[in-house]
Amino acid sequence: MTAVVVTADRSLAPSFADAAPGPDRARGATSVLAIDGAIIAVGDPDEIAAHPRAAGARRIAWPGRAMVPGTVNTHNHSFQSLLRGIGDDLPFLAWRDQALYRYSPRLGAEDMATAALFAFGEMLLHGVTTVCDFYYLNRQSNDNASATIEAARRLGIRIVLARCFYDWDGAPEAYRETVPQAVAHFEALARRYHDPERFLISVQPAPHSQHGASPAMIEAGAGCARDAGVPWHIHLAEERYQVDQSLERFGARPLHAVAALPVDLSQMIAVHGCWFDAGERAVLAERGGALAYCPGSNMFLGDGVTDVVDLVARGVKIGLGTDGGCSNNRVSVFDEMRTCALLQKVHRTDGQAIDAETCFALGTRTAGEVLRLPVGRIAPGYRCDLVAIDLDDPSLWPVQALEKNVVYSLSPRAVTDVVVDGQEVVAARRLCHVALDEIQARVGELTRDWRRT
């Protein structure tokens, strides 16, 4: 067994006395003992040093730093980071046609590995330790998805590969499959990367959306989730026109139309939900659905504002996501915490509409719950995913309200070190396993002839 002890001068963790659900609070000097990537004890450094299972453990010391849980990105499209800047400031459909549909069909497996190294490497430097990659450029095989997973493994980031189910004939051929193809490929990928002990790689089905997946494809994706015992993901009500389309095609608003299918909403992770009305929000709560919320992307594309305050009050589990790197242009969940708070406050014209502690949880603990993974807390029973932030960085001064400063004022430069599953993946602000120069060279070579329309 491999043991590691990580020690920092401060932490955002539950009480040392127990790990019961509740808000994480600022603590003093803290040590974490992990065995084979799982946290087994959290407490005062002297107590952890005396723990019988700490003998011979590898020591990681973070003096002058605070330890916070690794952040969880519940929705991303890794290959879209390559498109950053190409479709900026365009209307949604123009962005889709002139940037996304123009360049993405060119990409093969090696290109996808480059995109994943780029997107996930940048995420690690921003303190993201788990990412859900909603992956729809499959080319009727698993080669691209496998290349993406292997790039994540090389970097050391924890990945959920949400393999897309997509059959709309208006999209590029590289996106599309038949229902039997999608089911067979999902099942093969899930078998290949089955990881029930460490959860470093998970595969979950993702019928793309109402426009990207037919009702039969949505049912197939939800059926695969049922059989595998995992969640399923679907874009819903991101844009106002999608509500109109759903009413025209199905005679019901988006969530009501999906709820009418023979699917289990308690396993569903809806993405965006900007245009859910009160009735849809009620159904999401009553039937146990979850939400991946991407406030930065929703603002960037002018999509609308998801009523997160209402959904939280109804008890819906919500996790923050960055969305693709060309429909937000940032990949930091810390940034999404701040964006979530400010957007909800201004939307309701109420500075107390949502607090920093809630937004911090949406990017850590509850995001892990949305993905059904034991991540997002510094507590026994969770995986050892940790981020060190520099207490000497002025963005964290004064330190009396660490949890609020992390949400409202944290600078990316304050993130110094990252541990995933007990292994260092960022040290002294540098990736441990892949040189940034290599990633930069690969991205430059791949995109050297790409241009804005």
C-alpha positions in Angstrom: 0.0 0.0 0.0 1.1 3.6 -0.7 0.7 6.1 2.0 1.0 9.9 1.8 0.7 12.7 4.3 -0.1 16.2 3.0 0.3 19.1 5.4 -0.7 22.8 5.0 -0.8 25.8 7.4 -4.6 26.2 6.8 -7.4 24.2 5.2 -11.0 24.3 4.1 -12.3 21.0 5.6 -15.0 19.6 7.8 -14.5 19.5 11.5 -11.7 17.1 12.6 -14.2 15.4 14.9 -16.3 14.0 12.0 -17.0 14.2 8.3 -20.7 14.7 8.5 -22.3 16.6 5.6 -22.3 20.4 6.0 -20.3 23.4 4.9 -16.5 23.2 4.9 -14.9 25.8 7.2 -11.5 27.3 7.5 -9.2 25.4 9.9 -5.7 25.9 11.1 -2.7 23.6 10.3 -4.0 20.4 8.9 -2.6 17.1 7.7 -4.3 14.5 5.5 -3.4 10.9 5.5 -4.3 8.9 2.4 -3.7 5.2 1.6 -3.8 4.2 -2.1 -5.4 7.5 -2.9 -8.2 7.4 -0.3 -8.3 9.8 2.6 -8.4 7.8 5.9 -7.7 10.6 8.4 -7.7 14.4 8.6 -6.5 16.3 11.6 -3.9 18.2 13.5 -0.4 17.5 12.1 0.9 16.0 15.3 -2.1 13.7 15.6 -1.7 12.5 12.0 2.1 12.1 12.4 1.3 9.7 15.3 -1.2 7.7 13.4 -0.1 4.1 13.1 -0.7 4.0 9.4 1.4 7.1 8.8 4.7 5.3 9.5 6.8 5.4 6.3 4.3 7.6 4.5 5.6 10.0 1.8 5.4 13.5 3.1 4.2 16.5 1.0 4.6 19.9 2.9 2.8 23.0 1.9 4.1 25.7 4.3 2.6 29.2 3.9 -0.3 27.7 1.9 -3.9 26.7 2.5 -5.2 23.3 1.5 -8.6 23.2 -0.3 -10.5 20.4 -2.0 -9.8 19.9 -5.6 -12.4 21.5 -7.8 -14.8 19.4 -10.0 -15.7 20.5 -13.5 -19.0 18.9 -14.3 -19.2 19.9 -17.9 -16.6 20.5 -20.6 -15.8 19.8 -24.2 -12.0 19.4 -24.2 -11.4 19.7 -28.0 -13.1 23.1 -28.0 -10.1 24.6 -26.3 -8.5 24.5 -29.7 -11.1 26.9 -31.0 -10.5 29.6 -28.5 -10.8 33.0 -30.1 -12.1 31.7 -33.5 -15.8 32.2 -32.8 -15.8 34.8 -30.1 -18.5 37.4 -30.1 -20.7 35.6 -32.6 -24.4 34.7 -32.2 -24.8 31.1 -30.9 -25.7 29.5 -34.3 -23.0 31.5 -36.1 -20.5 30.4 -33.5 -21.6 26.8 -34.1 -21.5 26.9 -37.9 -18.4 29.1 -38.4 -16.2 27.7 -35.6 -17.4 24.4 -34.2 -18.7 22.8 -37.4 -16.0 24.2 -39.5 -12.9 22.9 -37.7 -13.9 20.0 -35.4 -14.6 17.4 -38.1 -11.0 17.6 -39.2 -9.7 16.3 -35.9 -8.5 12.7 -35.5 -7.3 10.7 -32.4 -3.9 12.3 -32.2 -5.4 15.7 -32.5 -7.8 14.8 -29.7 -4.9 13.8 -27.5 -3.4 17.3 -28.1 -6.6 19.0 -27.3 -7.0 17.0 -24.1 -3.5 17.7 -23.0 -4.2 21.4 -23.6 -7.6 21.6 -21.9 -6.8 19.3 -19.0 -3.3 20.6 -18.4 -4.7 24.2 -18.1 -7.4 22.9 -15.8 -4.9 21.3 -13.4 -3.0 24.6 -13.2 -6.2 26.2 -12.2 -7.0 23.6 -9.5 -9.4 21.3 -11.3 -8.8 17.7 -10.2 -11.9 16.1 -11.8 -13.3 16.9 -15.2 -16.4 15.6 -17.0 -15.7 15.7 -20.7 -19.0 15.6 -22.7 -17.6 14.0 -25.7 -19.4 14.0 -29.1 -16.7 13.9 -31.8 -16.6 10.1 -31.9 -16.4 9.2 -35.6 -18.4 6.1 -35.1 -15.7 4.5 -33.0 -14.0 4.9 -29.6 -10.6 6.0 -30.9 -11.0 9.7 -30.2 -12.5 9.1 -26.8 -9.7 6.7 -25.9 -7.1 9.1 -26.9 -8.7 11.7 -24.7 -8.8 9.4 -21.7 -5.2 8.4 -22.2 -4.2 12.1 -22.3 -6.0 12.6 -19.0 -4.2 9.5 -17.5 -0.9 10.9 -18.7 -1.5 14.2 -16.9 -2.9 12.6 -13.8 -6.3 14.3 -13.8 -9.5 12.4 -12.8 -11.8 12.1 -15.8 -15.5 11.3 -16.5 -15.9 10.6 -20.2 -19.5 11.4 -21.0 -19.7 9.5 -24.3 -22.2 11.2 -26.5 -25.3 9.6 -28.2 -25.9 11.8 -31.3 -28.0 11.1 -34.4 -29.2 14.5 -35.8 -28.4 14.6 -39.5 -27.9 18.4 -39.5 -24.6 17.9 -37.6 -21.2 16.8 -39.2 -21.0 13.2 -39.9 -18.2 12.8 -37.4 -20.7 13.5 -34.6 -23.4 11.0 -35.7 -24.1 7.3 -35.0 -27.0 5.0 -35.1 -28.7 3.9 -31.9 -27.1 0.4 -32.0 -23.7 1.9 -32.8 -23.9 4.3 -29.9 -24.9 1.6 -27.4 -22.3 -0.8 -28.5 -19.5 1.8 -28.4 -20.6 3.1 -25.0 -20.6 -0.4 -23.6 -17.2 -1.3 -25.0 -15.6 1.9 -23.7 -17.2 1.4 -20.3 -15.8 -2.1 -20.1 -12.3 -1.0 -21.2 -12.0 1.7 -18.6 -14.0 0.2 -15.7 -12.4 1.5 -12.5 -14.6 0.9 -9.5 -11.9 1.3 -6.8 -10.0 4.5 -7.6 -12.5 6.2 -9.9 -9.7 7.9 -11.9 -11.6 7.1 -15.1 -15.4 6.8 -15.4 -17.5 6.4 -18.5 -21.1 7.8 -18.5 -23.6 8.0 -21.4 -24.6 11.4 -22.8 -27.5 11.8 -25.3 -26.6 15.1 -26.7 -29.8 17.2 -26.5 -33.3 17.3 -27.9 -32.0 18.5 -31.2 -28.9 16.3 -31.3 -30.5 13.1 -30.1 -33.8 11.6 -31.2 -36.2 10.3 -28.5 -35.0 6.8 -29.3 -31.4 7.9 -28.8 -32.2 9.6 -25.5 -34.0 6.4 -24.3 -30.9 4.4 -25.4 -28.5 6.6 -23.4 -30.7 6.6 -20.3 -31.0 2.8 -20.7 -27.3 2.4 -20.8 -27.0 4.5 -17.6 -29.6 2.3 -15.9 -27.7 -0.9 -16.8 -24.3 0.5 -15.8 -25.6 2.2 -12.6 -24.2 5.6 -13.6 -25.7 9.0 -14.4 -26.6 10.2 -17.9 -26.0 13.7 -19.3 -28.1 15.9 -21.7 -28.0 19.5 -22.8 -31.5 21.0 -22.1 -33.0 24.5 -22.5 -29.7 26.3 -23.1 -31.1 28.8 -25.6 -34.6 30.3 -25.8 -35.1 28.9 -29.3 -34.7 25.4 -27.9 -37.9 25.8 -25.9 -39.7 26.9 -29.0 -38.4 23.9 -30.9 -39.5 21.5 -28.1 -43.0 23.0 -28.0 -43.2 22.7 -31.8 -41.8 19.1 -32.1 -43.1 17.5 -28.9 -45.9 19.8 -27.6 -44.1 20.3 -24.3 -41.2 22.3 -22.8 -37.8 20.6 -22.8 -37.7 19.0 -19.4 -41.4 17.9 -19.6 -40.8 16.3 -23.0 -37.8 14.3 -21.7 -39.7 13.4 -18.5 -42.5 11.9 -20.6 -40.0 9.4 -22.1 -39.4 6.0 -20.3 -36.2 7.3 -18.6 -35.1 7.7 -15.0 -34.7 11.4 -14.2 -33.0 10.5 -10.9 -30.0 9.5 -12.9 -30.1 12.5 -15.3 -27.7 15.4 -15.2 -29.3 18.2 -17.2 -26.8 20.7 -18.6 -27.5 24.4 -18.6 -31.3 24.7 -18.0 -31.2 28.4 -18.6 -34.8 28.4 -19.8 -36.4 26.0 -17.3 -39.6 27.5 -16.0 -41.0 26.9 -12.5 -42.8 23.8 -13.5 -39.7 22.2 -15.0 -37.6 23.1 -12.0 -40.3 21.5 -9.8 -40.1 18.3 -11.9 -36.3 18.2 -11.7 -36.5 18.4 -7.9 -39.4 16.0 -7.5 -37.8 13.3 -9.7 -34.3 13.7 -8.3 -32.5 15.1 -11.3 -29.3 17.0 -11.1 -27.8 20.0 -13.0 -24.5 20.9 -14.5 -24.4 24.7 -14.4 -22.1 26.7 -16.6 -22.5 30.4 -15.7 -19.5 31.7 -17.6 -20.5 30.0 -20.8 -24.1 31.1 -20.5 -23.0 34.7 -20.1 -20.4 34.4 -22.9 -22.9 33.1 -25.4 -25.8 35.3 -24.1 -27.8 32.2 -23.4 -29.8 33.3 -20.4 -29.7 32.8 -16.6 -30.5 29.5 -14.9 -32.4 30.1 -11.6 -29.9 28.4 -9.4 -31.2 30.1 -6.3 -34.6 28.4 -6.7 -33.1 25.1 -7.7 -30.9 25.1 -4.6 -33.9 25.9 -2.4 -35.7 23.0 -4.0 -32.9 20.6 -3.1 -31.6 20.0 -6.6 -28.0 18.8 -6.7 -25.9 21.2 -8.8 -22.3 21.1 -10.0 -20.4 23.9 -11.7 -18.9 23.5 -15.2 -16.8 25.6 -17.5 -18.3 24.3 -20.8 -16.0 24.3 -23.8 -12.9 26.4 -24.0 -14.3 28.4 -26.9 -17.7 29.2 -25.4 -16.3 30.6 -22.2 -12.6 30.8 -22.9 -11.6 30.0 -19.3 -11.4 26.6 -17.7 -11.3 27.5 -14.0 -14.0 26.2 -11.6 -12.8 28.8 -9.0 -13.7 31.3 -11.6 -17.1 29.7 -12.1 -17.8 29.9 -8.3 -17.4 33.7 -8.5 -19.3 34.0 -11.7 -22.2 32.0 -10.3 -22.4 34.2 -7.2 -22.3 37.5 -9.1 -24.7 36.4 -11.9 -27.3 35.1 -9.4 -27.0 38.3 -7.3 -27.4 40.7 -10.2 -30.2 38.6 -11.8 -32.3 38.9 -8.6 -30.9 42.4 -7.8 -30.2 40.9 -4.3 -26.7 40.9 -2.9 -27.7 38.1 -0.5 -29.3 35.8 -3.1 -26.5 33.3 -2.8 -23.4 33.1 -0.6 -19.8 32.2 -1.1 -20.0 29.0 0.9 -22.8 27.7 -1.3 -20.9 28.5 -4.5 -17.8 26.9 -3.2 -19.8 23.7 -2.5 -21.2 23.8 -6.1 -17.6 23.5 -7.4 -16.5 20.9 -5.0 -18.6 18.6 -2.8 -22.0 18.8 -4.6 -20.3 18.6 -8.0 -18.8 15.3 -6.9 -22.3 14.2 -5.8 -23.7 15.1 -9.2 -21.1 12.9 -10.9 -21.6 10.2 -8.2 -17.9 10.2 -7.3 -16.3 10.4 -3.8 -14.5 13.7 -4.5 -14.8 17.3 -3.5 -14.1 17.2 0.2 -11.2 16.8 2.5 -12.7 14.1 4.6 -12.3 10.3 5.3 -13.9 8.2 2.6 -13.1 10.7 -0.2 -10.3 10.5 -2.7 -7.2 12.5 -1.9 -7.7 15.4 -4.4 -6.2 18.6 -3.0 -5.1 22.1 -4.1 -2.6 24.3 -2.4 -3.2 28.1 -2.5 -0.5 30.6 -1.6 -1.4 32.6 1.6 1.2 35.1 0.6 -0.7 36.0 -2.5 -2.4 39.4 -2.0 -5.7 38.1 -3.5 -6.2 36.1 -0.2 -5.4 39.0 2.2 -6.6 39.4 4.9 -7.1 35.8 5.8 -9.9 36.1 8.3 -12.5 34.8 5.7 -10.6 32.3 3.7 -13.7 30.6 2.2 -15.1 33.9 0.9 -11.8 35.0 -0.4 -11.4 31.8 -2.4 -14.7 32.5 -4.1 -14.6 36.2 -4.6 -11.0 37.3 -4.9 -8.7 34.3 -5.5 -6.2 34.9 -8.3 -5.1 32.0 -10.5 -1.5 32.8 -9.7 -2.2 31.7 -6.1 -2.7 28.0 -7.1 0.7 26.5 -6.5 0.3 22.7 -6.1 -2.3 20.0 -7.0 -2.6 16.4 -5.8 -4.9 13.9 -7.5 -5.6 10.5 -5.8 -2.6 11.1 -3.6 -0.2 11.9 -6.4 1.4 15.3 -7.2 0.3 16.5 -10.6 1.2 20.2 -10.2 4.2 21.3 -8.1 5.5 24.8 -7.8 3.0 25.9 -10.5 4.3 23.4 -13.0 2.7 20.3 -14.5 4.5 17.2 -13.1 4.1 14.7 -15.9 3.8 16.7 -19.2 5.9 19.7 -20.1 3.9 22.8 -21.0 6.3 23.5 -23.8 5.3 20.2 -25.4 1.6 21.1 -25.2 2.2 24.5 -26.6 4.2 23.1 -29.6 1.5 20.6 -30.3 -1.3 23.1 -30.2 0.6 25.6 -32.3 1.3 23.0 -35.0 -2.3 21.7 -35.1 -3.9 25.1 -35.3 -1.4 27.1 -37.3 -3.7 27.4 -40.4 -6.9 28.0 -38.4 -8.5 31.5 -38.9 -11.6 33.4 -37.9 -14.1 33.7 -40.8 
